[in-house]
Amino acid sequence: MSSPSKGRGAGSDIEAARSLQSSYDALRREIAKVIVGQDAVVEQLLIALLARGHCLLLGVPGLAKTLLIRTLADVLDLKFSRIQFTPDLMPGDITGTEIIEEEPGGGGKTFRFVRGPVFANIVLADEINRTPPKTQAALLEAMQEHRVTAAGETHHLQEPFFVLATQNPIEQEGTYPLPEAQLDRFMFNLWLDYPSAEEEVTIVRSTTSLFAPTLEHVLTGEQIIRFQDLIRRVPVAENVIEYAVRVTRRTRPRTEQAPQFIRDWLSWGAGPRASQYLILGAKTRALLTGRATPDIDDVRAVAPPTLRHRIVLNFNAEADGISAIDVVQRLLTETSA
């Protein structure tokens, strides 16, 4: 584990890493009481949470995107709020608004800021693409700076803070694509696929009966913050950092490092935030699997959810039937360690 820092010794970091692994196993067990399958998605969601990242979950209706986020909130001792995004939602419905109220004793009127649902630890932004960009932008400052500015006043959000958004990729009528600047704020873009036949049998059996699992709190906010700080202290070999940067830079079609298929299929590549999240994700994955430092395989494991929403396909890719994940997989295959 890392050398002593901020008054903490290597021994305490090792003990904290063991506690993190134990808590991670407990989290997965509790979530599995409600969510059948989706093991990779659950793992990536927990990696993002521990790395101080936000997540965007995509999947067709009925795949338990909202249920997964609600279940995560239930097993964490954190304040949770849900925002149902609709076309008529206003920015103040998210951040809060000022109201006029009478001062006690008839001393006149004063403005008071009423906090909106964004003032929570876990914010579920359900169907985030159903509201116009003006309202979507209300989340930008909160996601990046963990604060809200309203009527000239800055209000800091309580840590830890996560935005977990859902999106239906099928229905496009009446939806508004997320701006690239907002997509870049999400650490991971997670894709929920259909369950296997066996998993679907289990889902139907449990959800059509009186079965109601009892979930227990696994982590508090203070524990999560300590684990997040621990992950930041994990050392990373220089070649692993260089590999993450090389993968990111090769997604940019106008650079010399970009291979020909990137120039043929992409209009824009990933920015530096992708490299940062590749390393943070790799650090977290290493600790969760009992290793003191990440390797290149950890970077490769978190690359698909980190990069798929940060690259912009052009017309050639669409004509060739190429998806963003196809590009990422080929990039990982052709990028040497």
Summary of the structure (lengths in Angstrom):
residues: 337
radius of gyration: 21.4
end to end distance: 23.4
largest distance: 73.9
contacts: 1048
relative contact order: 0.14
helix: 46%
strand: 18%
